[in-house]
Amino acid sequence: MLIWQSSSVKKKEVEALAAHARGAAECFVREDNQGSLILCEQGRAPKEVVEKRVSPLFSRGRTGPEAGPWIFSVGIWTPEDWREEFCAWYQCEHGPMLLECREWQGFQFLEMSTRRGCQFYVLHRLADRSALGSAQRKRSRSTPWFGRLAKNEWFDQAFERVLCRRMSLLWH
């Protein structure tokens, strides 16, 4: 899977970038209007696009365009020796608790090769942005397991979080 990031925010510009994808391309604009995100399976990113080649590790719930117009993208780096525990926490506790919220439709947990440590991206599919303020999300961030992980400086505050709204779904 490919995640393309661009500074473009105009629909025609983003769709022109997405034209470099093969197959389906889902185009999103960041809620802060600071750029765009394109999700596709194959293609060659134009020069002005940052490409992240990611491999799926696990997913839960609905993860396609039908899951809603919002993507909450979370970029997470962990030290190598925390990889197994972090993945287990997300798969066994955090992710399932988020999915208890009706508006939290699903998520894909992805990994990208890196020279040191582990780089993960989680693409959360939301039917409504209100899921981010849900009681289920608050509860998922207040468990003993979360607290144990939160003692590490790389955890939580260091995560990159970006809320994006779908602009279009294209087929090439």
N, C-alpha and C positions, 0 to 999 in steps of 0.2 A: 504494500500500500504506500501511496505517496501523499505527503502533506506539503502543499506549496504555500508559502507565505509571501505576501506582496504588500507594498505600501499603497497600491491602487485601491480606491474606494468607489469609483464610478462603475456602474453596472457594465457598460460597454467595454471599458478597459479590462475589467476582471474577466468578462466572458472572452475577450480576445486572448488573454493569458490561458484560460481554460481550454481554448481551441487546440493547444499543444498536447492535451491529454488524448489518450486513446480509450474509447469506451465512455462510460459515464463519468461526468465531472460535476461535483456538487460545489457551488460557489457561495461563500459566506462573506459578510462584511462585519468587521469588529464593531461591537456596540459603542466603543469609544471613538469610532471613526478614524482610527489610526492605521488601518490597513485591512487586508482581506486574507481569507484562507480558502484554498481550493483542495478538495479531497478527490483523489482519483486512484485507479489501480495501476495505470501505465501511462507513459508519455515522457517527453523531454521538456524539462522546465526551461523557459526563456531566461536570458541572462539576468534580468532584474528580479528574479524570483529565487527565494531561498527554498531549497528542496530538502525534505527529510524523508528518507527511505526507512520505513518502519515495518516491523514484523508483528503480527498479532500473537499475544500470549494467551488471552482469554477474553471473553465478552459475556455479557448478561443482558437479558431483556431485548428490546428492539433496538437495532443499530443502524437501520437504513433511513433514507429520506422520509419514509412514512411515519417515523417516530416523532416527528415534530420539526418546527422551523428553527430551533435553537441548538447550538453546539456550545458546550462549556468545555473548552480545551484546557487541560492542565499538563504542564511540563514539569517533570520530576527527575532530579538527579539524586542517586543514592550511592554510597560507597559499596563496592563489590561485596563486602562481608555482611551487608544488611539486605542484600537482594532477596533472599529467600523469605525472610521475615516480613519485609515490606510487601512483597507480592502476596503472601499468605494473608496478611492483614486486609489488603484491598479485596482479595477474592472471597475471603471467608467472613469478614465482618463489615468493613466500610461500604463496599459496593452493594451487598444485599440490604443493608440498612437504608441506603439512598433510594433503592428501588421500592421501598415501602411507601414512598411518596408517589401519589397518583401521577403527578406531572413529570416525574423522573422516569423516562421511558426505557433507558438502557445505557450501556457504555461499552466501549472497546478499550482494552488495556494493551498498549503497543510498546515495543522496545526498539530502540535504534542503537546500532553499533557505535561505540565510543572508545577512545584510547584508554580511559581510566574510569572506574566506577560503572554505573549503569544509568542509562538515560531512558526514561519512560515517558510516554504521552498517553493521556486518557482522554478520549473523546466521549463526553457525556451528551446524550440526546435528551432534550427537554421539550415537552409539549408546551410549556409556559415558563418564562423566566422566574416566576414566583417560586419555583422549586428550590432556587438558591437560598431562599429565606425560610425554607420549610422546617418544621419541628424535627423531621426525620434527619435532615442534614445536621442540625444542631446536636441531636442525640448521637449521631455517628462520629462527632468530633469531641465527645465528652466521655468516652469509654476508658477503662484502665489500659487497654492495648494502645489506644491513641496517645494517652498520657505517657506511656513507656517510650513510644517512638518520638514524641514531641520533646524529649530531653536532648535530642540531637540537634545541632545547629543547622544541619542540612534539611531538616524536616519542617513541613508546613509553611513557615514564613518565606522560605527560599523558593517555594514552588511558583512557577509562572502560570497565572490564570487569565484566560481571555474568554469573554462571552461574545459569541457571534450569532448573527441572524442570517438565515439562508436568503440569498438573492435569487438564485436560479439552479435548476438541474438541467444539465446539457448532455446530449449524446453525440459522440463523434465517431 
